[in-house]
Amino acid sequence: MLFGKKSGIKNNNRERYDRIRRLMWIKCESCGRLVYYKDYKDNLYICPRCGRAFIMTPKQRFNLLFDDTGWERLTLPTATDDPLQFVDRIPYVDRLADARAETGYSDAVTSADGMIGGVPATVCVLNGDFMMGSMGRSAGDAIVASIEHAIETRRPFIMVTASGGARMQENILSLMQMARTTAAVNKLHDNGIPYIVLLTDPTFGGVTASFAMLGDIHIAESGARIGFAGRRVIEQNIREKLPSNFQTADYLYEHGMVDMVVPRAQLHDALVKILAVLTKQKRAPKQINIATPAIDTHKKVRGMGENPAYDKVLLARHENRPHFLDYINGIVEDWTYLAGDRLYAEDAAMGSGIGFWRGIPAVIIGQEQGRTIETRQKHRFGMANPDGYRKAQRMMRLAEKFKLPLISLFDTAGAFAGREGEERGQSQAVAMSMSVGLSIKTPYVAVNVGQGGSGGAIAIGTADRILMLENAIYSVIAPESCASILWKDNKFKADAASAMKLTARDMANLNVIDEVIPEPDKGAHTNWQTTMELLSAAVAKHIDELQQISTDELPARRAEKFFAMTRDVEIYQPAVDSEDK
């Protein structure tokens, strides 16, 4: 941190002078302005002028993240100094001595136990002020020991990163910490311990390329810069200017690497909500209280009345029908949206997150279609790219790890058909989503809430129990497309709908679904409150039943359920009149 220029105070004791200055004014490294230190401290060490969030000490982090100041610091192992007897302009031992004197810490890692939302947790902090938070042997040992402590005590583990990467002065020994900490994280996952990574400014190099990118959930602090190689190195290598937001927290969110970007002041509350679900804290069922948006009931829907099957198609597509995020807002308590496939992008067409469904901690996924022109473009009318389906797979595995029920609300015309989807493997993504859904060892309930379109729908519909709203449809292709292909004329779309047997009642008769959820008399679009009450109760009932079954048995039962489908489809064969024989 840089301090303001000397302002006329004459004092021969430079150390005392600097201490006084630190208590009065600081100079922001970002905007260059002087800020009164008390204002800076009260603002959680964020410049009140430009908003730059600066490095916090481990103590400051603990006070920020834990419920109170009653946390207890862990005693961590230390390694011998300077194993390579490294000397550059300054001997490594002298650099260590200076860092210890300046920060008051023995090395870059400090850990503590405390409570977060009443849940016992371990927080491990990489101190960016200690040699840029670089990771050497002592830091690696401390991280491994902190993780082993979390496993032994069954505490969720929160890793707070601020680092330039592996420590150069320890060369290959520091590089090996990447593998050692990764091995420790693997043990954390194997033991079913929640692992949350809080990425702060800056986090780079071997830290991001190891334990910092292996969390169950990644939270990026607003304003953080996160990456592998530094910006200048990349620009020199590719010989072009990078975008201004490159390697920012928001940039990583857009590219699917972090679940959320959270302002510093909101980090504690975000962790409270996440830990409550992952540790299965008890909640009373949320009272549903949601209004139905006003619609013109006299507006004639084009095509309505041609035949009952096509009427269902139009009702399933009704512009006022509730969508994924509407159900989340109406039913789910303490919802936390989780973003990104950890590979390439965040796909808004596939919603995902965790929360309490009628008091049941659960992982919830589903397609969001959007309602306005802007949101429909953003969500791509619920047609997901491969990134969306890979995000769904990540949520499935998250549900399995913590034995949380998985709830899927599918509503899509199909997977997005476009160049980018083909380039990134749309077919593989859909296939893998079905495969993961069939194999996870946790209760899985899927609900068709609107349009069940082809592979895009079944990708998140290979569940233990499959439910369907009364006016939803389920089909391999849209009836309009079917009519164009087989009848050679789109005007036969109603005939196609009837012939395809795509309604909820048809699905029940074909043993494709387990239950038809009734809708209000004129459709879900006329009464959101009743629709959500009926849907939420049906899902909760099936989850309760599935939780009585051993999770080890669920994949086999699920597979047999789908093996049995289509074996008996004679129910629609016309009865033969004896006089016609």
C-alpha positions as CSV (number, residue, x, y, z in Angstrom):
1,M,0.0,0.0,0.0
2,L,1.5,3.4,-1.0
3,F,1.2,6.3,1.4
4,G,0.8,10.0,0.7
5,K,3.7,12.4,0.1
6,K,5.3,14.0,3.1
7,S,3.2,16.9,4.2
8,G,5.5,19.1,6.2
9,I,5.5,17.1,9.5
10,K,9.1,17.1,10.7
11,N,10.1,14.0,12.6
12,N,13.4,12.3,12.6
13,N,11.9,9.0,13.7
14,R,10.8,7.7,10.4
15,E,9.2,4.6,11.9
16,R,7.0,6.7,14.2
17,Y,6.2,9.0,11.4
18,D,5.0,6.2,9.2
19,R,2.9,4.8,12.0
20,I,1.2,8.1,12.5
21,R,0.6,8.5,8.8
22,R,-0.9,5.0,8.6
23,L,-3.4,6.1,11.2
24,M,-4.4,9.2,9.3
25,W,-4.1,9.0,5.5
26,I,-3.3,6.5,2.8
27,K,-2.8,6.8,-0.9
28,C,-4.9,4.5,-3.0
29,E,-2.8,2.5,-5.4
30,S,-5.6,2.5,-8.0
31,C,-6.9,6.1,-8.2
32,G,-3.9,7.8,-6.6
33,R,-6.0,9.9,-4.2
34,L,-5.5,10.3,-0.5
35,V,-8.1,8.7,1.7
36,Y,-8.7,9.2,5.4
37,Y,-7.7,5.8,6.9
38,K,-10.7,5.6,9.2
39,D,-13.0,5.9,6.2
40,Y,-11.0,3.3,4.4
41,K,-11.2,0.9,7.3
42,D,-14.9,1.5,7.9
43,N,-15.4,0.7,4.2
44,L,-13.8,-2.8,4.6
45,Y,-10.5,-1.7,3.1
46,I,-12.1,-0.6,-0.1
47,C,-11.2,2.8,-1.5
48,P,-14.4,5.0,-1.0
49,R,-13.4,7.0,-4.1
50,C,-12.8,4.4,-6.8
51,G,-14.1,1.2,-5.2
52,R,-10.8,-0.7,-5.4
53,A,-10.8,-3.6,-2.9
54,F,-7.3,-4.0,-1.3
55,I,-5.7,-7.0,0.3
56,M,-7.0,-7.8,3.8
57,T,-4.8,-9.3,6.5
58,P,-5.8,-12.8,7.7
59,K,-7.2,-11.3,10.9
60,Q,-9.4,-8.9,8.9
61,R,-10.6,-11.7,6.7
62,F,-11.6,-13.8,9.7
63,N,-13.5,-11.0,11.3
64,L,-15.3,-10.4,8.0
65,L,-16.2,-14.0,7.3
66,F,-17.0,-15.5,10.7
67,D,-20.1,-14.6,12.6
68,D,-18.1,-12.9,15.3
69,T,-14.6,-12.4,16.7
70,G,-14.7,-15.6,18.6
71,W,-12.7,-17.5,16.0
72,E,-9.6,-19.5,17.0
73,R,-6.4,-19.6,15.0
74,L,-5.0,-23.0,14.1
75,T,-1.4,-24.0,14.9
76,L,0.1,-24.9,11.5
77,P,3.4,-26.7,10.6
78,T,6.3,-24.8,9.2
79,A,9.2,-25.9,7.0
80,T,12.9,-24.9,7.2
81,D,13.8,-21.7,5.5
82,D,15.8,-21.4,2.3
83,P,16.2,-25.0,1.3
84,L,18.0,-24.0,-1.9
85,Q,20.1,-21.3,-0.3
86,F,18.7,-19.0,-2.9
87,V,20.3,-15.5,-3.5
88,D,19.2,-12.9,-6.0
89,R,19.7,-9.2,-5.3
90,I,18.7,-10.0,-1.7
91,P,19.2,-13.4,0.0
92,Y,15.9,-15.3,0.4
93,V,16.4,-15.5,4.1
94,D,16.5,-11.7,4.3
95,R,13.3,-11.5,2.2
96,L,11.6,-13.8,4.6
97,A,12.8,-11.9,7.6
98,D,11.5,-8.6,6.1
99,A,8.1,-10.1,5.2
100,R,7.8,-11.5,8.8
101,A,8.7,-8.2,10.3
102,E,6.4,-6.2,8.1
103,T,3.3,-8.5,8.3
104,G,3.7,-10.1,11.8
105,Y,3.0,-13.5,10.2
106,S,5.5,-16.4,9.8
107,D,4.5,-17.2,6.2
108,A,1.7,-16.7,3.7
109,V,-0.9,-19.0,5.1
110,T,-3.0,-18.6,8.2
111,S,-6.1,-20.6,9.2
112,A,-8.8,-20.4,11.9
113,D,-11.9,-22.2,13.1
114,G,-15.1,-20.3,13.7
115,M,-18.8,-20.1,13.0
116,I,-20.5,-19.0,9.7
117,G,-24.3,-18.7,10.0
118,G,-24.0,-21.0,13.1
119,V,-22.2,-23.7,11.1
120,P,-18.7,-24.6,12.3
121,A,-16.2,-23.9,9.5
122,T,-12.5,-23.7,8.8
123,V,-11.2,-20.6,6.9
124,C,-7.7,-20.7,5.3
125,V,-6.2,-17.4,4.1
126,L,-3.4,-16.8,1.7
127,N,-1.9,-13.5,2.8
128,G,-1.2,-11.4,-0.3
129,D,1.0,-9.0,1.8
130,F,3.4,-11.8,2.6
131,M,5.7,-12.0,-0.4
132,M,2.7,-11.5,-2.7
133,G,1.0,-14.6,-1.1
134,S,3.4,-16.8,-3.0
135,M,3.3,-20.6,-2.2
136,G,6.4,-22.3,-0.9
137,R,6.9,-25.3,1.2
138,S,5.5,-23.8,4.4
139,A,2.4,-22.5,2.6
140,G,1.8,-25.9,1.1
141,D,2.3,-27.7,4.4
142,A,-0.1,-25.2,6.1
143,I,-2.8,-25.7,3.4
144,V,-2.5,-29.5,3.6
145,A,-2.7,-29.4,7.4
146,S,-5.7,-27.1,7.3
147,I,-7.5,-29.4,4.9
148,E,-6.7,-32.4,7.0
149,H,-8.0,-30.6,10.1
150,A,-11.3,-29.8,8.2
151,I,-11.7,-33.5,7.3
152,E,-11.0,-34.7,10.8
153,T,-13.5,-32.2,12.3
154,R,-16.0,-32.5,9.5
155,R,-16.0,-28.8,8.9
156,P,-16.7,-27.0,5.6
157,F,-13.4,-25.6,4.3
158,I,-13.3,-22.1,2.9
159,M,-10.1,-21.1,1.0
160,V,-9.4,-17.4,0.6
161,T,-6.7,-16.8,-2.1
162,A,-4.6,-13.8,-2.9
163,S,-1.3,-14.8,-4.5
164,G,1.1,-14.2,-7.3
165,G,1.7,-18.0,-7.7
166,A,4.4,-20.4,-6.7
167,R,7.4,-19.0,-4.9
168,M,10.4,-18.6,-7.2
169,Q,13.0,-18.8,-4.5
170,E,12.0,-22.4,-3.8
171,N,11.9,-23.4,-7.4
172,I,10.8,-27.0,-8.0
173,L,9.9,-27.4,-4.3
174,S,7.3,-24.7,-4.7
175,L,6.0,-26.2,-7.9
176,M,5.4,-29.5,-6.1
177,Q,3.0,-27.7,-3.7
178,M,0.6,-27.5,-6.6
179,A,0.3,-31.3,-6.7
180,R,0.4,-31.7,-2.9
181,T,-2.4,-29.2,-2.3
182,T,-4.4,-30.8,-5.2
183,A,-4.0,-34.2,-3.5
184,A,-5.3,-32.7,-0.3
185,V,-8.3,-31.2,-2.1
186,N,-9.1,-34.6,-3.6
187,K,-9.2,-36.0,0.0
188,L,-11.6,-33.2,0.9
189,H,-13.9,-34.2,-2.0
190,D,-13.7,-37.9,-1.2
191,N,-14.8,-37.2,2.3
192,G,-17.8,-35.2,1.2
193,I,-16.6,-32.0,2.9
194,P,-17.9,-28.7,1.3
195,Y,-15.0,-26.8,-0.3
196,I,-15.6,-23.2,-1.2
197,V,-13.0,-21.0,-2.8
198,L,-13.0,-17.2,-2.4
199,L,-10.9,-15.7,-5.1
200,T,-9.6,-12.2,-4.2
201,D,-7.3,-9.7,-5.8
202,P,-4.9,-10.8,-7.1
203,T,-4.9,-14.6,-7.6
204,F,-2.6,-15.9,-10.3
205,G,-0.1,-18.6,-11.4
206,G,0.3,-21.9,-9.6
207,V,-2.4,-21.1,-7.1
208,T,-5.1,-20.7,-9.7
209,A,-3.7,-23.8,-11.6
210,S,-4.2,-26.0,-8.5
211,F,-6.3,-25.8,-5.4
212,A,-8.0,-22.5,-6.2
213,M,-9.9,-23.8,-9.2
214,L,-11.0,-27.1,-7.6
215,G,-13.8,-25.9,-5.3
216,D,-17.4,-27.1,-5.2
217,I,-18.3,-23.4,-5.4
218,H,-16.1,-20.5,-6.6
219,I,-16.9,-17.0,-5.3
220,A,-15.0,-14.1,-6.9
221,E,-14.7,-10.9,-4.8
222,S,-15.8,-7.9,-6.8
223,G,-12.9,-6.2,-8.5
224,A,-10.6,-9.2,-8.2
225,R,-8.1,-10.0,-10.9
226,I,-7.7,-13.7,-11.5
227,G,-5.7,-15.7,-14.1
228,F,-2.9,-18.0,-14.9
229,A,-0.3,-15.8,-16.7
230,G,-0.1,-12.1,-16.1
231,R,-1.7,-9.6,-18.5
232,R,1.6,-8.2,-19.8
233,V,3.1,-11.6,-20.4
234,I,0.0,-12.6,-22.5
235,E,0.1,-9.4,-24.5
236,Q,3.8,-9.8,-25.2
237,N,3.2,-13.4,-26.3
238,I,0.2,-12.8,-28.6
239,R,1.3,-9.2,-29.6
240,E,-2.1,-7.7,-29.3
241,K,-4.0,-5.6,-26.8
242,L,-6.3,-7.5,-24.4
243,P,-9.8,-6.2,-23.5
244,S,-10.0,-3.9,-20.5
245,N,-12.0,-6.4,-18.5
246,F,-9.6,-9.3,-19.2
247,Q,-9.0,-11.5,-16.1
248,T,-11.4,-9.6,-14.0
249,A,-14.0,-11.3,-11.8
250,D,-16.8,-10.4,-14.2
251,Y,-14.8,-11.7,-17.1
252,L,-14.3,-15.1,-15.4
253,Y,-18.0,-15.2,-14.6
254,E,-18.9,-14.7,-18.2
255,H,-16.5,-17.5,-19.2
256,G,-17.9,-20.0,-16.7
257,M,-15.0,-20.2,-14.2
258,V,-16.7,-18.7,-11.1
259,D,-20.2,-19.3,-9.7
260,M,-20.8,-15.7,-8.6
261,V,-19.2,-12.3,-8.2
262,V,-19.9,-10.9,-4.7
263,P,-19.1,-7.5,-3.2
264,R,-16.9,-7.7,-0.1
265,A,-19.6,-6.6,2.3
266,Q,-21.9,-9.4,1.2
267,L,-19.4,-12.3,1.4
268,H,-20.5,-13.4,4.9
269,D,-24.2,-13.6,4.0
270,A,-23.4,-15.4,0.7
271,L,-21.4,-18.1,2.7
272,V,-24.2,-18.4,5.2
273,K,-26.8,-19.2,2.5
274,I,-24.5,-21.7,0.8
275,L,-23.4,-23.5,3.9
276,A,-27.0,-23.8,5.1
277,V,-27.9,-25.9,2.1
278,L,-24.7,-27.9,1.8
279,T,-24.8,-28.9,5.5
280,K,-28.5,-29.6,5.3
281,Q,-29.7,-27.2,8.0
282,K,-33.4,-27.4,8.9
283,R,-35.9,-25.0,7.4
284,A,-39.6,-24.7,7.7
285,P,-41.4,-24.8,4.3
286,K,-41.6,-21.4,2.7
287,Q,-45.1,-20.0,2.4
288,I,-45.8,-19.4,-1.3
289,N,-47.1,-15.9,-1.9
290,I,-46.9,-14.9,-5.5
291,A,-49.1,-12.8,-7.7
292,T,-50.1,-13.8,-11.3
293,P,-49.0,-11.1,-13.8
294,A,-52.0,-9.4,-15.4
295,I,-53.0,-10.7,-18.9
296,D,-55.7,-9.9,-21.4
297,T,-58.1,-12.8,-20.9
298,H,-60.0,-11.8,-24.0
299,K,-57.0,-12.0,-26.3
300,K,-57.6,-14.8,-28.8
301,V,-54.7,-17.2,-29.1
302,R,-54.2,-18.0,-32.7
303,G,-54.8,-21.7,-33.5
304,M,-56.6,-22.5,-30.2
305,G,-59.6,-24.8,-30.8
306,E,-58.3,-26.8,-33.7
307,N,-58.1,-29.9,-31.5
308,P,-57.4,-30.7,-27.8
309,A,-53.8,-31.8,-28.4
310,Y,-52.8,-28.7,-30.2
311,D,-54.6,-26.6,-27.6
312,K,-52.2,-28.1,-25.1
313,V,-49.3,-27.1,-27.3
314,L,-50.5,-23.5,-27.3
315,L,-51.1,-23.6,-23.5
316,A,-47.6,-25.0,-22.9
317,R,-46.2,-22.0,-24.9
318,H,-48.4,-19.4,-23.4
319,E,-46.5,-16.1,-22.9
320,N,-47.8,-15.7,-19.3
321,R,-47.0,-19.3,-18.2
322,P,-44.5,-19.4,-15.3
323,H,-40.9,-20.2,-16.1
324,F,-37.9,-21.6,-14.2
325,L,-37.0,-18.4,-12.4
326,D,-40.6,-17.7,-11.6
327,Y,-40.9,-21.1,-9.8
328,I,-37.6,-20.4,-8.0
329,N,-38.8,-17.0,-6.8
330,G,-42.2,-18.4,-5.7
331,I,-41.1,-21.7,-4.1
332,V,-37.4,-21.7,-3.1
333,E,-36.0,-20.1,0.0
334,D,-32.4,-18.9,0.3
335,W,-31.8,-19.4,-3.4
336,T,-28.2,-19.1,-4.5
337,Y,-27.7,-19.1,-8.3
338,L,-24.6,-21.0,-9.3
339,A,-23.1,-20.2,-12.7
340,G,-20.6,-21.6,-15.2
341,D,-19.5,-24.9,-16.7
342,R,-15.9,-24.4,-15.5
343,L,-14.8,-25.0,-19.1
344,Y,-15.9,-22.2,-21.3
345,A,-19.0,-20.1,-20.5
346,E,-22.0,-19.3,-18.4
347,D,-25.1,-20.2,-20.3
348,A,-28.1,-18.2,-19.0
349,A,-30.5,-20.6,-20.9
350,M,-29.8,-23.2,-18.2
351,G,-30.5,-22.0,-14.7
352,S,-28.9,-23.7,-11.7
353,G,-28.4,-23.3,-8.0
354,I,-29.1,-24.4,-4.5
355,G,-31.8,-23.6,-2.0
356,F,-34.6,-24.9,0.2
357,W,-37.6,-26.5,-1.7
358,R,-40.4,-26.5,0.9
359,G,-37.8,-26.8,3.6
360,I,-35.8,-29.5,1.7
361,P,-32.2,-28.5,0.9
362,A,-31.7,-29.2,-2.8
363,V,-29.9,-28.6,-6.0
364,I,-32.2,-27.2,-8.7
365,I,-31.7,-26.9,-12.5
366,G,-33.9,-26.0,-15.4
367,Q,-34.2,-24.0,-18.6
368,E,-35.2,-20.4,-18.4
369,Q,-37.0,-19.0,-21.4
370,G,-37.2,-15.3,-20.5
371,R,-40.2,-13.1,-20.8
372,T,-39.3,-9.7,-22.3
373,I,-37.4,-9.3,-25.6
374,E,-34.2,-8.6,-23.8
375,T,-34.5,-11.6,-21.4
376,R,-35.5,-13.9,-24.1
377,Q,-32.4,-13.0,-26.1
378,K,-30.3,-13.4,-22.9
379,H,-31.8,-16.8,-22.1
380,R,-32.0,-17.9,-25.8
381,F,-35.7,-18.9,-25.3
382,G,-34.5,-21.7,-23.0
383,M,-32.4,-23.4,-25.7
384,A,-29.1,-24.2,-24.0
385,N,-25.7,-24.5,-25.6
386,P,-23.3,-27.3,-24.6
387,D,-22.0,-25.0,-21.8
388,G,-25.5,-25.1,-20.2
389,Y,-25.7,-28.9,-20.3
390,R,-22.2,-29.2,-18.8
391,K,-23.2,-26.8,-16.1
392,A,-26.2,-29.1,-15.4
393,Q,-23.8,-32.0,-15.2
394,R,-21.7,-30.1,-12.6
395,M,-24.9,-29.5,-10.6
396,M,-25.8,-33.2,-10.8
397,R,-22.4,-34.2,-9.4
398,L,-22.7,-31.5,-6.7
399,A,-26.0,-33.0,-5.6
400,E,-24.5,-36.4,-5.5
401,K,-21.5,-35.4,-3.5
402,F,-23.6,-33.8,-0.7
403,K,-26.5,-36.3,-1.1
404,L,-28.9,-33.5,-1.9
405,P,-32.0,-34.1,-3.9
406,L,-31.7,-32.9,-7.5
407,I,-34.8,-31.2,-8.9
408,S,-35.1,-30.4,-12.6
409,L,-37.7,-28.2,-14.1
410,F,-37.4,-28.6,-17.9
411,D,-39.0,-26.3,-20.3
412,T,-37.4,-26.0,-23.8
413,A,-38.1,-26.3,-27.4
414,G,-34.8,-28.2,-27.7
415,A,-31.1,-27.8,-27.4
416,F,-29.8,-24.8,-29.3
417,A,-29.0,-25.6,-32.9
418,G,-26.2,-23.3,-34.0
419,R,-22.6,-23.2,-35.1
420,E,-21.2,-22.6,-31.7
421,G,-23.1,-25.5,-30.2
422,E,-21.8,-27.9,-32.9
423,E,-18.2,-26.6,-32.4
424,R,-18.3,-27.1,-28.7
425,G,-20.0,-30.5,-28.8
426,Q,-23.8,-30.2,-28.4
427,S,-24.4,-33.9,-29.0
428,Q,-21.8,-35.0,-26.5
429,A,-23.1,-32.5,-23.9
430,V,-26.7,-33.8,-24.2
431,A,-25.6,-37.4,-24.1
432,M,-23.4,-36.8,-21.1
433,S,-26.1,-35.0,-19.3
434,M,-28.4,-38.1,-19.6
435,S,-25.5,-40.4,-18.6
436,V,-24.7,-38.4,-15.5
437,G,-28.3,-38.1,-14.6
438,L,-28.8,-41.8,-14.8
439,S,-25.8,-42.6,-12.7
440,I,-25.9,-40.2,-9.8
441,K,-26.5,-41.7,-6.3
442,T,-29.0,-39.2,-5.0
443,P,-32.8,-38.7,-5.3
444,Y,-33.6,-37.1,-8.7
445,V,-37.1,-35.6,-9.5
446,A,-37.7,-34.0,-12.9
447,V,-40.8,-31.9,-13.8
448,N,-41.9,-31.0,-17.3
449,V,-43.4,-27.5,-16.6
450,G,-44.0,-26.5,-20.2
451,Q,-42.3,-27.6,-23.4
452,G,-40.5,-30.9,-23.3
453,G,-38.6,-30.6,-26.6
454,S,-36.5,-33.5,-27.8
455,G,-32.9,-34.1,-26.5
456,G,-32.8,-30.7,-24.9
457,A,-35.5,-31.8,-22.5
458,I,-34.6,-35.4,-21.8
459,A,-31.0,-34.3,-21.1
460,I,-32.2,-33.1,-17.7
461,G,-35.1,-35.6,-17.5
462,T,-33.5,-39.0,-16.7
463,A,-34.8,-38.9,-13.2
464,D,-36.1,-41.4,-10.6
465,R,-39.5,-39.7,-10.8
466,I,-40.8,-37.8,-13.8
467,L,-43.7,-35.4,-13.3
468,M,-45.6,-33.3,-15.8
469,L,-47.9,-30.3,-15.5
470,E,-51.3,-31.0,-17.0
471,N,-50.9,-28.6,-19.9
472,A,-47.3,-29.4,-20.7
473,I,-46.1,-31.3,-23.8
474,Y,-43.3,-33.8,-24.4
475,S,-42.2,-34.6,-28.0
476,V,-39.3,-35.5,-30.1
477,I,-40.0,-32.6,-32.5
478,A,-42.4,-29.7,-32.6
479,P,-45.8,-30.5,-34.3
480,E,-45.2,-27.7,-36.8
481,S,-42.0,-29.3,-37.9
482,C,-43.5,-32.7,-38.0
483,A,-46.3,-31.5,-40.2
484,S,-43.9,-29.8,-42.6
485,I,-41.8,-33.0,-42.9
486,L,-44.4,-35.7,-43.0
487,W,-47.5,-33.9,-44.3
488,K,-45.4,-31.6,-46.4
489,D,-47.5,-28.7,-45.1
490,N,-47.4,-26.8,-41.9
491,K,-51.2,-26.3,-41.8
492,F,-51.5,-29.9,-40.6
493,K,-49.8,-29.0,-37.3
494,A,-52.9,-29.8,-35.2
495,D,-53.2,-33.2,-36.9
496,A,-49.6,-33.9,-36.2
497,A,-50.0,-32.9,-32.5
498,S,-52.9,-35.3,-32.1
499,A,-51.1,-38.1,-33.9
500,M,-47.9,-37.7,-31.9
501,K,-49.6,-38.2,-28.5
502,L,-47.6,-35.5,-26.8
503,T,-49.9,-34.4,-23.9
504,A,-49.4,-35.2,-20.2
505,R,-52.2,-37.7,-20.2
506,D,-50.7,-39.4,-23.2
507,M,-47.3,-39.6,-21.4
508,A,-49.0,-41.2,-18.4
509,N,-50.8,-43.7,-20.6
510,L,-47.5,-44.6,-22.2
511,N,-45.8,-45.0,-18.8
512,V,-43.3,-42.3,-19.7
513,I,-44.1,-40.2,-16.6
514,D,-45.1,-41.0,-13.0
515,E,-47.6,-38.3,-12.3
516,V,-49.7,-35.6,-13.9
517,I,-49.8,-32.4,-11.8
518,P,-53.1,-30.7,-12.2
519,E,-53.3,-27.0,-13.2
520,P,-55.9,-24.4,-12.5
521,D,-59.0,-24.6,-14.5
522,K,-57.9,-22.3,-17.4
523,G,-54.1,-23.2,-17.2
524,A,-51.0,-22.4,-15.2
525,H,-50.8,-18.9,-16.7
526,T,-54.0,-17.8,-15.0
527,N,-53.1,-18.7,-11.4
528,W,-49.4,-18.9,-10.5
529,Q,-50.1,-19.3,-6.8
530,T,-52.2,-22.5,-7.2
531,T,-49.8,-23.9,-9.8
532,M,-46.8,-23.5,-7.6
533,E,-48.5,-24.9,-4.5
534,L,-49.5,-28.1,-6.4
535,L,-46.1,-28.5,-8.1
536,S,-44.1,-27.9,-5.0
537,A,-46.1,-30.3,-2.9
538,A,-45.9,-33.0,-5.6
539,V,-42.1,-32.7,-5.9
540,A,-41.7,-32.7,-2.1
541,K,-43.8,-35.9,-1.8
542,H,-41.6,-37.8,-4.3
543,I,-38.4,-36.6,-2.7
544,D,-39.6,-37.8,0.7
545,E,-40.4,-41.2,-0.8
546,L,-37.0,-41.4,-2.6
547,Q,-35.1,-40.5,0.5
548,Q,-36.4,-43.7,2.1
549,I,-34.4,-45.7,-0.5
550,S,-30.6,-46.3,-0.2
551,T,-28.8,-43.9,-2.6
552,D,-26.7,-46.9,-3.8
553,E,-29.8,-48.5,-5.2
554,L,-31.1,-45.5,-7.0
555,P,-29.0,-45.7,-10.2
556,A,-30.0,-49.3,-10.9
557,R,-33.7,-48.6,-10.2
558,R,-33.5,-45.5,-12.5
559,A,-32.0,-47.5,-15.3
560,E,-34.6,-50.2,-15.0
561,K,-37.3,-47.6,-15.1
562,F,-36.1,-46.4,-18.5
563,F,-35.4,-50.0,-19.8
564,A,-39.1,-50.7,-19.1
565,M,-40.3,-47.8,-21.1
566,T,-41.8,-48.5,-24.5
567,R,-42.1,-52.2,-23.9
568,D,-45.9,-52.1,-24.0
569,V,-47.2,-49.5,-26.4
570,E,-50.3,-51.2,-27.7
571,I,-52.6,-49.0,-25.7
572,Y,-53.2,-46.8,-28.7
573,Q,-53.9,-49.6,-31.2
574,P,-57.6,-49.3,-32.3
575,A,-59.8,-52.0,-30.9
576,V,-60.9,-54.5,-33.5
577,D,-64.7,-54.9,-33.9
578,S,-65.7,-58.5,-34.3
579,E,-68.1,-57.6,-37.1
580,D,-65.2,-56.4,-39.2
581,K,-63.3,-59.7,-39.0
